[in-house]
């Protein structure tokens, strides 16, 4: 069962369980999946890799929105966003800890032969491919900068 089918099945389960947060969140995710499937050139297909990218984007947007709501003193709206983020995160691969990320990046830096901040582009290219879905790009970038300096 691919991710699209899993989300569709979980929408039915959320309806039966009367879980409003999960239902609303999964319907939103499915809407983005359908848009991606029907986009020009998509040939009515959606790979799990593309589906994961969409879900990661939605998690990032949710966290950013929650941070803005908290800055504006709207904890009620932030809680709603974070509840939706939690539902989506259940479908994503487990995120790496800071220690695991640093160890992986040290290996990648050694493989690429990077020695200074000038080599950041080479490291980021390799790291983004190797760590796709397991760590946020911003976190990868910050760690690479720290390790190269």
C-alpha positions in Angstrom: 0.0 0.0 0.0 1.5 3.3 -1.0 1.3 6.5 1.0 -1.7 7.9 -1.0 -3.7 4.8 -0.3 -2.7 4.8 3.3 -3.8 8.3 3.8 -7.1 7.5 2.1 -7.6 4.5 4.4 -6.8 6.6 7.4 -9.4 9.2 6.4 -12.0 6.5 6.7 -10.7 5.4 10.1 -10.7 9.0 11.3 -14.3 9.4 10.2 -15.3 6.2 12.1 -13.3 7.4 15.2 -14.8 10.9 14.9 -11.3 12.3 15.2 -11.8 15.8 13.8 -8.1 16.9 13.8 -6.9 13.8 12.0 -9.8 13.9 9.5 -9.2 17.6 8.6 -5.4 17.1 8.4 -5.6 14.0 6.3 -8.1 15.5 3.9 -5.8 18.5 3.5 -2.9 16.1 2.8 -4.9 14.2 0.3 -5.9 17.5 -1.5 -2.2 18.2 -2.0 -1.6 14.7 -3.2 -4.4 15.0 -5.7 -3.0 18.3 -6.9 0.4 16.8 -7.4 -1.1 13.8 -9.3 -3.0 15.9 -11.7 -0.3 18.5 -12.3 0.9 18.8 -15.9 3.4 16.1 -16.6 2.6 14.0 -13.6 0.8 11.3 -15.7 -1.7 10.7 -12.8 1.0 9.2 -10.6 2.5 10.1 -7.3 5.5 8.3 -6.0 6.0 7.8 -2.2 9.2 10.0 -2.5 7.1 12.9 -3.9 4.4 12.2 -1.3 7.0 12.4 1.5 8.3 15.7 0.1 4.7 17.1 0.2 4.2 16.0 3.8 7.6 17.4 4.9 6.6 20.7 3.3 3.3 20.7 5.2 5.0 19.9 8.5 7.5 22.8 8.0 4.6 25.2 7.1 2.7 24.1 10.2 5.6 24.6 12.5 6.3 28.0 11.0 2.7 29.0 11.3 2.6 27.9 15.0 5.8 29.9 15.7 4.1 33.0 14.2 0.9 32.4 16.2 2.9 32.1 19.4 4.8 35.3 18.7 1.4 37.0 18.3 0.1 35.6 21.5 -2.4 33.2 19.9 -1.6 29.9 21.6 -5.0 28.5 20.7 -4.2 28.7 17.0 -0.6 27.4 17.5 -2.0 24.4 19.3 -4.3 23.6 16.4 -1.3 23.8 13.9 0.9 21.7 16.1 -1.9 19.0 16.5 -2.0 18.8 12.7 1.8 18.6 12.4 1.7 15.7 14.8 -0.8 13.8 12.7 1.4 14.3 9.5 4.7 13.4 11.3 3.3 9.9 12.0 3.8 9.2 8.3 7.3 10.6 8.0 10.5 8.6 8.6 12.0 9.0 12.1 14.0 12.2 12.2 17.7 12.0 13.1 18.9 13.3 16.5 21.5 16.1 16.5 24.3 13.6 17.4 23.3 11.2 14.6 23.1 14.1 12.1 26.5 15.4 13.1 28.1 11.9 12.8 26.6 11.4 9.3 27.7 14.8 8.2 31.3 14.3 9.4 31.4 11.1 7.2 30.0 13.0 4.2 32.5 15.8 4.7 35.3 13.3 4.8 34.0 11.5 1.6 33.7 14.8 -0.3 37.1 16.0 1.0 35.7 19.3 2.2 38.1 21.4 4.3 36.6 24.9 4.5 33.4 26.9 4.2 34.1 27.2 0.5 33.2 23.5 0.1 29.8 24.0 1.6 28.0 23.5 -1.7 29.6 20.2 -2.4 28.8 18.9 1.1 25.2 20.2 1.0 24.5 18.5 -2.3 25.7 15.1 -1.0 24.1 15.6 2.4 20.7 16.6 1.0 20.5 13.4 -1.1 21.9 11.1 1.6 19.7 12.5 4.4 16.5 13.2 2.5 13.5 12.8 4.7 15.5 12.1 7.8 16.6 15.7 8.7 15.4 19.2 7.8 17.5 21.1 5.3 17.9 24.1 7.6 19.3 21.8 10.3 21.7 20.1 7.9 22.9 23.5 6.6 23.5 24.9 10.2 25.4 21.8 11.2 27.5 21.8 8.0 28.4 25.5 8.6 29.5 24.8 12.2 31.5 21.7 11.2 33.3 23.5 8.3 34.3 26.6 10.4 
